[in-house]
Each structure stands twice: as C-alpha cells, then as structure tokens.
Amino acid sequence: MSGLAFDPLLPWPLVGALAVLATLVALWSLWRGLRGWLWRGLAGLAAAAALAGPALETGIRNKLSDIVILLDDRSASQALPGRGAQTDAAVQDLTRALSTLPDTEIRRVTVGDDPDGTLLGTTLTHALAAEPQARVAGVIAVTDGLAHDAAMIPATAPAPVHVLLTGQPADWDRRLVIEEAPAYGLIGKPVTIRLRVEDQGAVPPEVAQTPARLHILLDGKETRVLDLPPGVTLDLPVVPEHAGQNVVSVGFDAPEGVPPELTDRNNAAAVQIQGVRDRLRVLLVSGAPHAGERTWRNLLKSDANVDLIHFTILRPPDKMDGVPVDEMSLIAFPTQELFMERIKDFDLIIFDRDRVRGILMPLYYENIRRYVEEGGAVLVSAGPEMSTVESLNLSPMGPIIPARPTGRVYDEPFLPRLTEEGRRHPVTAGLTGAPADGAPADGSDSHWGRWLRMSQVIPDPRAQVVMTGAQDEPLLILNRVGKGRVALLTSDQVWLWGRSFEGGGPQLELLRRIAHWSMQEPELEEEALLADVTGGLDVTVTRRSMDATAGPVRITHPDGRTEELPLSEAGPGRFTARWTAPGPGLYRLADGDISRVLALGPAAPREFEETVASGAALGPLAEATRGAVLSLSEGIPSLRTVREGRPAHGQGVTGPWIGITPRDAASVSGVTHRPLLPGWAWLALIAGLALAGWLSEGRGRLRRA
C-alpha cells in the first residue's frame, strides 16, 4: 500500500501564502496581457510545492494466512449409533485436506453437552466473533444439525458455511411429547396432562400405524396401561395422592422395526406435580370450657389453610337448671349432620376433654371408628375425665384409642420428656429445648416448663410412646389404625407452655406436628425416603426411620443399571448421604418397601427430544453464504478453493465438493518514506519554468519591435 505524505520545510501558513501569491501574480500578468504569465505562475506554485516537502509513503505488507473454522459437534445426540464414527472420519479427512492448503489455519471448535441442549448457534457466533472477519475463508460444521438455540444462529457469515450432516437416510425415531402439564394439583382432585406420541424420519411401514403401549406410573407405581396411536393427542387425568412432589412418569416400550429406532431415551417423560390441599377441614369438639380450650382453637385459626368448626358443649342433656328453652340462645349441636352425613368431609377430628354423656349416640362413635379405619384422623386431648366412667375408651370408639386408662390421675408437677422413640419420631424429634437424659424432674436444669396433671394409661403394644410424664408414664401416644391415625395426649396441661409457665415450651410446634402427622403429611412420616436436589445433578438423600440403622439405598438409573448408596447417621432417626447423578433422567430410589422416584431434569433430555439429523436450522445460513448442506452418508466431500462470490459447492466427477474462499489478507509491519523529487530536481523545475516564462515574454517583445 502506498500514499502521498508531506513534510513542509516552512510552516503551512507560509507555504500557503506563497502559493496564493504565485497565483495572484499569474492572474495579474494575464490581466495586463503580459506573455509568460502561465510559466511564471507555475514556477511559483512549484516553489510552494517544493517547500511542502511531498513524499511517497509505502507500507511493508505481510501476507496473513486464511482461517477455516471446523465445528465439531460432540453433543450427546452425536453418540447415537454410527454418528461418532462418521464425525471422526469427516474431521480427520477435512483436517488433512486443509493442512495441505498453503497459508491456511484450522480453528477446530468442539460443541459439547449443555443442560440447555446443543448450542450450535451460540458456539458458531462466538467462534466467528473470535476471528478477524477479513481472514475467515470458510466454516465447516460436522453435526447432526439439531440446534436448541436456533435464534442464536447468525444470518450471514464472511465466508461460505458448509454443513455436513451425520446419520443415515433410514434413520427414524418414535418419541413421547408432553404438550401441557400442570405444576400444581389439589390432592384427590384430577389434573390433566396433555401428551402425544410422534414418529420422525423414515418410519418403517410395519410400525408406522402401530399404537404405542403407554405405561403410566405415579410415584413409581403403575396405575394404568393404554394404547395410543402416533399423532393423536391424549388428555391424561392424574390424581395427586399426597402433599409434596408427585412424580408422574409416562413411557412406552420401544417399537419393533427394521432398522430399530435411533434411541429409546425419548420414549419416557416425567412430570412433577406439587400436591397441595385445597383447605384442611378440622372439627374441634371441646367437652367443657377450661383453661386450655383456646390453645387448640388459636393454633388452628392461625393457619390460613385450615377451615375450623369448633363446638364447646356448655349444656349436657343431664343439666337441669329450669331455664326455658325459648330463652336459650345456644346453638344446638348438629350431631347427625357432623358425625353421620358429613364426617368424611373432615381431615381431622379433635376431642378436647370430651366425655361420654349422652350427646353422641353409640352409632356416632361407631361411625367415627369406621372413619378412622378408612383413612381419617382423630386426636384426643384428655383430662381427668379419661379416668372416669365417662371416658371415650368406654364408647364404641374405644378400640381405636391407643391406650387404656387405669383410673389413676397424677395431680403433681412433672417434666415432659422424649422417649427413645420420641427422639427419632418426626413429631417430636428436634423439638427446641428438649430435656436431656437424666435432667432433674423439677425442671431446674431444663428449658421446658413442667405440667401439673395427667392420667395414667396402659398403651397399646402396637402404639408408639414418644413422650412421657409423671413416673415415666406415657404422655403422648401415636398409633395407626387401618388406613387412618389416632393420637392421644394424656394431659390437658399443654396450655401451660403457651403461658410460659416455668419458661414454657414448644407448644405450637408440638401441637402443629401432632395435627399434621394425624392428617398424614409426608414431611412427618416415620419411615420416609427423601431426596433434595441441591443443584444440577447433586442430590442429598435422607432416610428417616425409627430403626437404629438404615440403608443402603438402591438407586436404579434410567438405563436400568443399579447401584447402592450407603448412608451415615446424621441425627436420631435420620440417615443421609450425598450423591451426584451421572446425567439427567428418571431415577428410582428404594430401601426395602419404601421407594421414591426422582426426576433430574427431564426424563428425556433435550438432546434426545429430536434425534433424526436435519439441516433445517443451519440451512438458511449455508444458503446465504453460497455454502451447502450435505449428508455424510453419501461420502465425505472433497475440498477446493474458489474465488469470492462464486458458488462454493458442486458435484464433481468423483463426488460432491465444497469450497473455501482465500481472502488475501495482509498486515503492514512498517513504512518507507521517499521524497517525491530530490532538491536539485525541484530547483531545476522551478528554474526551467521561470526561464520559460522569461523567454516567452522576450519573444513577445521582439515581435512588437
């Protein structure tokens, strides 16, 4: 590269003034009619030009090599049968061909796995941005064309873009598509998952119209099997059975075809539905007004998710005070409606110091017993009446109460303590300020206050005693009856904790846990297997158990492979372990009869949502740059160089070919500076022009003479 530069001998204003003066003198001579005016003006301008110091600058040009970007797709879908070998062969052949071209560099860029799928567009954009545009001679992408960031693919490029697709023309696949799925659902109420089965690629005729046999599982247990033809949308009703995560997995067996489908990784999908209760309906029956009556009411009313119906019995049938009925403003106890007609509407029934005194007929107690056996929950908070002939144990409901009273009442201060089972049971484990073993009974060395009264009972051998009181007698007893649960608190003094008597205690937390355990909340199950995804594929597995030991947990991978995960004790009744899954998918965790389904990412990762190779995503870019989309199943194309603007692909005698465009880029490493004319040449030019003007003027004078 060359150019004209100036190095003036005088300041530019003086050089400009000389040029203007020379021009004015020439114009004055012309006006006066003097011959030689042109030569004299040119002589003045030549003098000004000489003082400006004109020179030629020439850059020292260094040729730069061309750059070819070789995009090597190594995402998970490229690991499907045959594609890895195709990719290896193409990359090796192209690398060898490019290496033989003079002044050509290869930029090999690898596209790996990403949680968001194959990021071809992002990788290509970054690769182009990292190179000088004037040096890029071509882009060659060896890929299956499945890009999950199509919006990031550039609209054009500075050189031809060629796409070499892996795969075979006979490739086909059948996949499960979840069109719509709810994130939340009411427990016991159906929600709808919309799905379909889709065939892609060269589907064999013998399986094209064969229905897929769907297996629907809820939390790992198969609920139904049905056939669904491909292309038909199905609205699948699912009923969340419990609070928390309900994992619905849907899958079908791999269809039999020749050749077989590309993969069965997309033949299943997992939907996680968070089960929530509409509202908890609780019936609270207080047998008589007492100091702790409002404890239960305040607890339940403080929970916005609880619908509470509370009755306090003020006038038993045997009360005879002579008050006329028409002067009473009390509401009649709707026993028939509550305990016969609507009993199944309640999630929990609480009897607070209730007693048998003719208000509820034996038929009602019998119905309450059946309600529990069929999955209901009853909580009994007993006072001294439990040790009398009016005890609920003597009613038809007695067989489900987890302890039998002896008739003795302890009227003495005592310190509530946790039993060995209580330190493991989720209802009482970890309660704040629990007294340690051997703490004084007077509470002087405990964070809990004492209670003042309790009844002596003999617990059912099948029940769990989690708290004890006076003389180490059972204070809180829990038991399962049929499908339901019953809890018994043998003292009505829990309200003392709420009043901070002797420091109080965790009253609200204890009562909340008892109520929620009775209503079978998963977070309070004694035997449970929990999995908490702490980030990506990292999982914290927790086994809650009443046993002294637990585990190992058996983990079944999406491909059917199993492994065992040993657990370590993290606290009473809690055993944990950290585990990192090898990849996304649907995993099954099991320990004995307890199992859990864990969905890490989608059961079918994005890499396997679509598996048939396609040039649809990169095709517009290849067309815009005069490049080509070719299938490697037809052979690896040869490589040529073509001039910029010419077609960069074609069919030769030996097969297809693709071309790159040499860019002839260069850099300037220095500059040479050479005067336009040497000083003596300027002097000769100026003198010659002045002499020409003098001679011209002299000839004019001779003619006039």
Solvent accessible surface area in square Angstrom, and as a share of the most:
residue,aa,sasa,rsa
1,M,152,0.68
2,S,87,0.56
3,G,36,0.34
4,L,100,0.50
5,A,22,0.17
6,F,105,0.44
7,D,90,0.46
8,P,43,0.27
9,L,132,0.66
10,L,75,0.37
11,P,81,0.51
12,W,129,0.45
13,P,103,0.65
14,L,98,0.49
15,V,8,0.04
16,G,34,0.32
17,A,58,0.45
18,L,56,0.28
19,A,29,0.22
20,V,88,0.51
21,L,104,0.52
22,A,10,0.07
23,T,59,0.34
24,L,102,0.51
25,V,68,0.39
26,A,10,0.08
27,L,98,0.49
28,W,137,0.48
29,S,6,0.04
30,L,89,0.44
31,W,191,0.67
32,R,144,0.52
33,G,57,0.55
34,L,74,0.37
35,R,107,0.39
36,G,7,0.07
37,W,78,0.27
38,L,86,0.43
39,W,102,0.36
40,R,92,0.33
41,G,5,0.05
42,L,68,0.34
43,A,10,0.08
44,G,17,0.16
45,L,74,0.37
46,A,9,0.07
47,A,24,0.18
48,A,5,0.04
49,A,38,0.30
50,A,19,0.15
51,L,46,0.23
52,A,7,0.06
53,G,18,0.17
54,P,8,0.05
55,A,2,0.02
56,L,61,0.30
57,E,64,0.29
58,T,56,0.32
59,G,13,0.12
60,I,87,0.44
61,R,126,0.46
62,N,62,0.32
63,K,109,0.46
64,L,55,0.27
65,S,22,0.14
66,D,10,0.05
67,I,0,0.00
68,V,0,0.00
69,I,1,0.00
70,L,0,0.00
71,L,2,0.01
72,D,1,0.00
73,D,0,0.00
74,R,85,0.31
75,S,2,0.01
76,A,26,0.20
77,S,1,0.00
78,Q,7,0.03
79,A,85,0.66
80,L,13,0.06
81,P,105,0.66
82,G,48,0.46
83,R,3,0.01
84,G,26,0.25
85,A,73,0.56
86,Q,31,0.14
87,T,1,0.00
88,D,59,0.31
89,A,49,0.38
90,A,0,0.00
91,V,2,0.01
92,Q,115,0.51
93,D,44,0.23
94,L,1,0.00
95,T,48,0.28
96,R,146,0.53
97,A,32,0.25
98,L,0,0.00
99,S,78,0.50
100,T,103,0.60
101,L,39,0.19
102,P,109,0.68
103,D,78,0.40
104,T,27,0.16
105,E,62,0.28
106,I,49,0.25
107,R,75,0.27
108,R,133,0.48
109,V,36,0.21
110,T,77,0.45
111,V,4,0.02
112,G,38,0.37
113,D,100,0.52
114,D,52,0.27
115,P,130,0.82
116,D,83,0.43
117,G,1,0.01
118,T,0,0.00
119,L,44,0.22
120,L,1,0.00
121,G,0,0.00
122,T,32,0.18
123,T,27,0.16
124,L,3,0.01
125,T,44,0.25
126,H,117,0.52
127,A,11,0.09
128,L,13,0.07
129,A,83,0.64
130,A,80,0.62
131,E,26,0.12
132,P,67,0.42
133,Q,89,0.39
134,A,60,0.47
135,R,39,0.14
136,V,0,0.00
137,A,0,0.00
138,G,0,0.00
139,V,0,0.00
140,I,0,0.00
141,A,2,0.01
142,V,0,0.00
143,T,1,0.00
144,D,0,0.00
145,G,3,0.03
146,L,17,0.08
147,A,19,0.15
148,H,41,0.18
149,D,19,0.10
150,A,58,0.45
151,A,105,0.81
152,M,96,0.43
153,I,26,0.13
154,P,32,0.20
155,A,90,0.70
156,T,87,0.51
157,A,16,0.12
158,P,41,0.26
159,A,6,0.05
160,P,9,0.05
161,V,1,0.00
162,H,0,0.00
163,V,0,0.00
164,L,0,0.00
165,L,21,0.11
166,T,2,0.01
167,G,7,0.06
168,Q,95,0.42
169,P,108,0.68
170,A,52,0.40
171,D,22,0.11
172,W,1,0.00
173,D,0,0.00
174,R,2,0.01
175,R,28,0.10
176,L,13,0.06
177,V,23,0.13
178,I,51,0.26
179,E,74,0.33
180,E,105,0.47
181,A,45,0.35
182,P,36,0.23
183,A,65,0.50
184,Y,144,0.55
185,G,6,0.06
186,L,66,0.33
187,I,38,0.19
188,G,48,0.46
189,K,113,0.48
190,P,90,0.57
191,V,25,0.14
192,T,68,0.40
193,I,0,0.00
194,R,95,0.35
195,L,0,0.00
196,R,58,0.21
197,V,0,0.00
198,E,39,0.17
199,D,37,0.19
200,Q,34,0.15
201,G,48,0.47
202,A,53,0.41
203,V,36,0.21
204,P,9,0.06
205,P,121,0.76
206,E,104,0.47
207,V,6,0.03
208,A,30,0.23
209,Q,150,0.67
210,T,60,0.35
211,P,62,0.39
212,A,5,0.04
213,R,130,0.48
214,L,0,0.00
215,H,45,0.20
216,I,3,0.01
217,L,32,0.16
218,L,13,0.07
219,D,35,0.18
220,G,28,0.27
221,K,148,0.63
222,E,98,0.44
223,T,70,0.41
224,R,88,0.32
225,V,68,0.39
226,L,47,0.23
227,D,73,0.38
228,L,7,0.03
229,P,57,0.36
230,P,26,0.16
231,G,60,0.57
232,V,71,0.41
233,T,67,0.39
234,L,42,0.21
235,D,70,0.36
236,L,1,0.01
237,P,64,0.40
238,V,6,0.03
239,V,63,0.36
240,P,0,0.00
241,E,120,0.54
242,H,57,0.25
243,A,17,0.13
244,G,24,0.23
245,Q,50,0.22
246,N,0,0.00
247,V,3,0.02
248,V,0,0.00
249,S,5,0.04
250,V,1,0.01
251,G,13,0.12
252,F,12,0.05
253,D,94,0.49
254,A,54,0.42
255,P,22,0.14
256,E,156,0.70
257,G,15,0.15
258,V,127,0.73
259,P,61,0.38
260,P,103,0.65
261,E,18,0.08
262,L,23,0.11
263,T,16,0.09
264,D,87,0.45
265,R,90,0.33
266,N,2,0.01
267,N,6,0.03
268,A,37,0.29
269,A,13,0.10
270,A,22,0.17
271,V,12,0.07
272,Q,75,0.33
273,I,1,0.00
274,Q,74,0.33
275,G,3,0.03
276,V,56,0.32
277,R,56,0.20
278,D,75,0.39
279,R,95,0.35
280,L,4,0.02
281,R,98,0.36
282,V,0,0.00
283,L,0,0.00
284,L,0,0.00
285,V,1,0.00
286,S,0,0.00
287,G,0,0.00
288,A,27,0.21
289,P,82,0.51
290,H,39,0.17
291,A,57,0.44
292,G,3,0.03
293,E,23,0.10
294,R,147,0.54
295,T,13,0.08
296,W,3,0.01
297,R,72,0.26
298,N,79,0.40
299,L,16,0.08
300,L,8,0.04
301,K,118,0.50
302,S,90,0.58
303,D,49,0.25
304,A,86,0.67
305,N,58,0.30
306,V,14,0.08
307,D,56,0.29
308,L,30,0.15
309,I,56,0.29
310,H,42,0.19
311,F,41,0.17
312,T,43,0.25
313,I,18,0.09
314,L,89,0.44
315,R,73,0.27
316,P,23,0.14
317,P,84,0.53
318,D,103,0.54
319,K,91,0.38
320,M,173,0.77
321,D,70,0.36
322,G,75,0.72
323,V,64,0.37
324,P,66,0.42
325,V,124,0.71
326,D,130,0.67
327,E,123,0.55
328,M,55,0.25
329,S,110,0.71
330,L,90,0.45
331,I,153,0.78
332,A,87,0.67
333,F,42,0.17
334,P,45,0.28
335,T,21,0.12
336,Q,92,0.41
337,E,68,0.31
338,L,6,0.03
339,F,0,0.00
340,M,58,0.26
341,E,120,0.54
342,R,97,0.36
343,I,6,0.03
344,K,152,0.64
345,D,68,0.35
346,F,10,0.04
347,D,42,0.22
348,L,0,0.00
349,I,0,0.00
350,I,0,0.00
351,F,0,0.00
352,D,1,0.00
353,R,40,0.14
354,D,8,0.04
355,R,64,0.23
356,V,45,0.26
357,R,48,0.17
358,G,58,0.56
359,I,34,0.17
360,L,10,0.05
361,M,99,0.44
362,P,91,0.57
363,L,91,0.45
364,Y,10,0.04
365,Y,5,0.02
366,E,46,0.21
367,N,20,0.10
368,I,0,0.00
369,R,52,0.19
370,R,92,0.33
371,Y,13,0.05
372,V,0,0.00
373,E,62,0.28
374,E,100,0.45
375,G,32,0.31
376,G,8,0.08
377,A,1,0.01
378,V,0,0.00
379,L,1,0.01
380,V,7,0.04
381,S,1,0.01
382,A,2,0.02
383,G,4,0.04
384,P,34,0.21
385,E,7,0.03
386,M,8,0.04
387,S,21,0.14
388,T,68,0.40
389,V,129,0.74
390,E,47,0.21
391,S,2,0.01
392,L,8,0.04
393,N,27,0.14
394,L,124,0.62
395,S,10,0.06
396,P,47,0.29
397,M,0,0.00
398,G,11,0.11
399,P,102,0.64
400,I,4,0.02
401,I,12,0.06
402,P,1,0.00
403,A,4,0.03
404,R,145,0.53
405,P,25,0.16
406,T,62,0.36
407,G,45,0.43
408,R,132,0.48
409,V,46,0.27
410,Y,6,0.02
411,D,107,0.55
412,E,62,0.28
413,P,70,0.44
414,F,7,0.03
415,L,4,0.02
416,P,0,0.00
417,R,50,0.18
418,L,13,0.06
419,T,30,0.18
420,E,120,0.54
421,E,71,0.32
422,G,0,0.00
423,R,57,0.21
424,R,33,0.12
425,H,0,0.00
426,P,12,0.07
427,V,0,0.00
428,T,0,0.00
429,A,26,0.20
430,G,73,0.70
431,L,7,0.04
432,T,113,0.66
433,G,22,0.21
434,A,32,0.25
435,P,5,0.03
436,A,70,0.54
437,D,119,0.62
438,G,78,0.75
439,A,9,0.07
440,P,55,0.34
441,A,70,0.54
442,D,76,0.40
443,G,15,0.15
444,S,88,0.57
445,D,105,0.54
446,S,25,0.16
447,H,149,0.67
448,W,3,0.01
449,G,0,0.00
450,R,52,0.19
451,W,0,0.00
452,L,68,0.34
453,R,65,0.24
454,M,3,0.01
455,S,1,0.01
456,Q,34,0.15
457,V,3,0.02
458,I,84,0.43
459,P,44,0.28
460,D,31,0.16
461,P,134,0.84
462,R,185,0.68
463,A,15,0.11
464,Q,39,0.17
465,V,27,0.15
466,V,0,0.00
467,M,0,0.00
468,T,18,0.10
469,G,8,0.07
470,A,4,0.03
471,Q,121,0.54
472,D,103,0.53
473,E,35,0.16
474,P,14,0.09
475,L,0,0.00
476,L,1,0.00
477,I,0,0.00
478,L,0,0.00
479,N,13,0.07
480,R,115,0.42
481,V,25,0.14
482,G,67,0.65
483,K,156,0.66
484,G,1,0.01
485,R,9,0.03
486,V,1,0.00
487,A,1,0.00
488,L,0,0.00
489,L,1,0.00
490,T,0,0.00
491,S,1,0.00
492,D,6,0.03
493,Q,12,0.05
494,V,5,0.03
495,W,47,0.17
496,L,10,0.05
497,W,6,0.02
498,G,48,0.46
499,R,158,0.58
500,S,76,0.49
501,F,72,0.30
502,E,83,0.37
503,G,62,0.59
504,G,1,0.01
505,G,27,0.26
506,P,22,0.14
507,Q,17,0.07
508,L,103,0.51
509,E,60,0.27
510,L,0,0.00
511,L,0,0.00
512,R,80,0.29
513,R,33,0.12
514,I,1,0.00
515,A,3,0.02
516,H,29,0.13
517,W,1,0.00
518,S,1,0.00
519,M,11,0.05
520,Q,62,0.28
521,E,19,0.08
522,P,41,0.26
523,E,97,0.43
524,L,11,0.05
525,E,36,0.16
526,E,7,0.03
527,E,67,0.30
528,A,10,0.08
529,L,8,0.04
530,L,61,0.30
531,A,14,0.11
532,D,89,0.46
533,V,64,0.37
534,T,70,0.41
535,G,40,0.38
536,G,66,0.64
537,L,55,0.27
538,D,53,0.27
539,V,0,0.00
540,T,31,0.18
541,V,0,0.00
542,T,18,0.11
543,R,21,0.08
544,R,30,0.11
545,S,1,0.01
546,M,33,0.15
547,D,88,0.46
548,A,68,0.53
549,T,110,0.64
550,A,25,0.19
551,G,32,0.31
552,P,65,0.41
553,V,0,0.00
554,R,115,0.42
555,I,0,0.00
556,T,36,0.21
557,H,7,0.03
558,P,59,0.37
559,D,109,0.56
560,G,49,0.47
561,R,125,0.46
562,T,74,0.43
563,E,57,0.25
564,E,116,0.52
565,L,17,0.09
566,P,98,0.62
567,L,28,0.14
568,S,73,0.47
569,E,104,0.47
570,A,55,0.43
571,G,19,0.19
572,P,73,0.46
573,G,0,0.00
574,R,105,0.38
575,F,9,0.04
576,T,26,0.15
577,A,17,0.13
578,R,158,0.58
579,W,23,0.08
580,T,87,0.50
581,A,3,0.02
582,P,90,0.56
583,G,16,0.15
584,P,49,0.31
585,G,0,0.00
586,L,15,0.07
587,Y,3,0.01
588,R,87,0.32
589,L,0,0.00
590,A,13,0.10
591,D,24,0.13
592,G,66,0.64
593,D,153,0.79
594,I,41,0.21
595,S,64,0.41
596,R,57,0.21
597,V,5,0.03
598,L,4,0.02
599,A,7,0.06
600,L,3,0.02
601,G,50,0.48
602,P,67,0.42
603,A,10,0.08
604,A,11,0.09
605,P,14,0.09
606,R,95,0.35
607,E,10,0.05
608,F,17,0.07
609,E,65,0.29
610,E,79,0.35
611,T,0,0.00
612,V,35,0.20
613,A,26,0.20
614,S,43,0.28
615,G,18,0.17
616,A,83,0.64
617,A,30,0.23
618,L,2,0.01
619,G,18,0.17
620,P,88,0.56
621,L,4,0.02
622,A,1,0.01
623,E,141,0.63
624,A,64,0.49
625,T,15,0.09
626,R,122,0.44
627,G,7,0.07
628,A,6,0.05
629,V,57,0.33
630,L,40,0.20
631,S,37,0.24
632,L,13,0.07
633,S,39,0.25
634,E,135,0.61
635,G,34,0.33
636,I,62,0.32
637,P,3,0.02
638,S,56,0.36
639,L,30,0.15
640,R,113,0.41
641,T,69,0.40
642,V,24,0.14
643,R,168,0.61
644,E,115,0.52
645,G,46,0.44
646,R,123,0.45
647,P,76,0.48
648,A,0,0.00
649,H,77,0.35
650,G,25,0.24
651,Q,137,0.61
652,G,22,0.21
653,V,162,0.93
654,T,133,0.77
655,G,16,0.16
656,P,27,0.17
657,W,32,0.11
658,I,0,0.00
659,G,0,0.00
660,I,3,0.01
661,T,4,0.03
662,P,67,0.42
663,R,54,0.20
664,D,87,0.45
665,A,13,0.10
666,A,34,0.26
667,S,44,0.28
668,V,70,0.40
669,S,78,0.51
670,G,23,0.22
671,V,93,0.53
672,T,71,0.41
673,H,101,0.45
674,R,159,0.58
675,P,83,0.52
676,L,78,0.39
677,L,67,0.33
678,P,62,0.39
679,G,56,0.54
680,W,183,0.64
681,A,16,0.13
682,W,31,0.11
683,L,126,0.63
684,A,58,0.45
685,L,74,0.37
686,I,42,0.21
687,A,56,0.43
688,G,37,0.36
689,L,27,0.13
690,A,44,0.34
691,L,97,0.48
692,A,31,0.24
693,G,0,0.00
694,W,157,0.55
695,L,77,0.38
696,S,13,0.08
697,E,28,0.13
698,G,27,0.26
699,R,125,0.46
700,G,2,0.02
701,R,142,0.52
702,L,137,0.68
703,R,173,0.63
704,R,174,0.63
705,A,119,0.92
